[in-house]
Amino acid sequence: MKLFPHTALASVILLTAASSHASTSDCSDGQSADSIIGQANFDSGAAGSIESRVSLPGGIAVDQASGKVFAFDLNNNRVLRYRSHEALSNGAAAEAVLCQPDFATV
């Protein structure tokens, strides 16, 4: 699994296209995000503990074998798993939660 840099704003994780690649060399300062995890759009900012929200994102990882995206949600003490970077759309719901029994538990 490869960890990638991210930009965290309040309760938002911004992903660039480079998140799905094996190297971070495609990332550059000031690069626009392609997707957003944890909010419905780029203008939202509410934290939450449902499958489509995060509270204090701590990082992003992409499993190079499966393409699955993992978002570390620090305030909710969990990791959210998404099907793939390509399948993400703004406000996408996670397919699974790790480190908690369900999406609502914090």
Backbone torsions as a table, in degrees:
resi	resn	phi	psi	omega
1	MET	NA	139.2	-177.8
2	LYS	-112.7	131.1	175.5
3	LEU	-89.8	143.6	-178.3
4	PHE	-127.7	149.5	176.2
5	PRO	-67.2	152.0	178.3
6	HIS	-142.9	167.0	173.2
7	THR	-111.2	122.5	-179.9
8	ALA	-108.3	126.3	176.5
9	LEU	-126.6	111.7	-178.0
10	ALA	54.8	-110.3	-177.6
11	SER	-115.7	46.8	-174.7
12	VAL	-131.6	143.1	170.6
13	ILE	-119.2	125.4	179.8
14	LEU	-102.5	131.3	179.1
15	LEU	-111.8	141.3	172.3
16	THR	-104.6	168.1	179.2
17	ALA	-59.5	-27.5	-178.8
18	ALA	-65.2	-17.6	-179.3
19	SER	-61.6	-22.3	-178.9
20	SER	-94.9	2.6	-178.1
21	HIS	-100.4	165.7	-178.1
22	ALA	-76.8	-15.8	-176.3
23	SER	-128.7	152.0	175.9
24	THR	-89.9	6.8	-177.6
25	SER	-64.4	-19.8	178.5
26	ASP	-81.4	-7.0	178.5
27	CYS	-86.2	144.9	175.8
28	SER	-143.1	154.8	177.1
29	ASP	-59.8	136.9	177.8
30	GLY	79.2	4.1	179.9
31	GLN	-66.9	137.4	178.6
32	SER	-72.3	147.5	177.3
33	ALA	-79.4	147.6	175.9
34	ASP	-93.7	-32.7	-174.6
35	SER	-140.0	163.2	176.3
36	ILE	-133.0	134.2	177.3
37	ILE	-111.3	133.9	174.3
38	GLY	103.8	-6.8	179.1
39	GLN	-145.4	159.8	-180.0
40	ALA	-73.2	-27.5	-178.5
41	ASN	-159.6	179.4	-176.4
42	PHE	-73.8	-11.8	-179.0
43	ASP	-96.9	-11.7	-179.4
44	SER	-79.1	161.4	179.3
45	GLY	-155.1	16.0	-177.7
46	ALA	-84.5	131.8	176.0
47	ALA	-78.4	159.9	178.2
48	GLY	-168.7	175.5	-179.3
49	SER	-126.5	26.3	174.3
50	ILE	-93.8	176.8	-174.7
51	GLU	-68.1	-11.6	179.3
52	SER	-113.9	13.4	179.6
53	ARG	-131.2	153.3	172.8
54	VAL	-129.7	162.4	176.9
55	SER	-135.6	109.8	-175.9
56	LEU	63.6	76.0	178.1
57	PRO	-63.8	141.4	-178.0
58	GLY	-114.5	-9.4	179.7
59	GLY	159.4	175.6	-177.6
60	ILE	-134.9	142.8	172.2
61	ALA	-139.0	147.1	176.9
62	VAL	-123.4	125.8	175.1
63	ASP	-77.4	113.8	-175.6
64	GLN	-67.3	-26.9	179.8
65	ALA	-73.7	-45.1	-175.4
66	SER	-100.5	-20.2	-176.0
67	GLY	82.2	0.2	-179.4
68	LYS	-67.6	144.1	-179.5
69	VAL	-106.1	134.0	178.9
70	PHE	-118.2	128.3	178.4
71	ALA	-114.5	126.7	-179.7
72	PHE	-88.0	118.2	-175.8
73	ASP	-109.6	92.3	-169.4
74	LEU	-66.0	-47.0	-177.7
75	ASN	-66.9	-26.1	178.2
76	ASN	-95.2	3.9	176.9
77	ASN	51.9	51.4	-176.6
78	ARG	-153.7	169.0	172.3
79	VAL	-122.3	129.8	176.6
80	LEU	-100.2	136.3	179.7
81	ARG	-111.0	129.8	178.3
82	TYR	-113.3	149.8	-174.2
83	ARG	-54.6	-49.9	178.2
84	SER	-170.0	161.3	176.9
85	HIS	-61.8	-40.8	-178.2
86	GLU	-64.5	-30.1	-177.3
87	ALA	-84.9	-9.3	-177.2
88	LEU	-72.5	138.7	169.4
89	SER	-131.2	162.1	-179.4
90	ASN	-54.6	130.1	179.2
91	GLY	76.1	13.8	-178.7
92	ALA	-59.7	144.1	176.9
93	ALA	-83.5	141.4	175.3
94	ALA	-68.4	150.7	177.7
95	GLU	-86.6	-20.2	-179.0
96	ALA	-156.6	157.5	175.3
97	VAL	-121.5	138.1	178.3
98	LEU	-115.7	147.8	177.0
99	CYS	78.0	5.5	174.0
100	GLN	-142.6	154.0	-178.7
101	PRO	-72.7	-22.6	179.6
102	ASP	-159.4	177.3	-177.4
103	PHE	-69.6	-28.4	-174.2
104	ALA	-83.7	-21.6	-177.1
105	THR	-75.6	135.3	176.9
106	VAL	-124.8	NA	NA
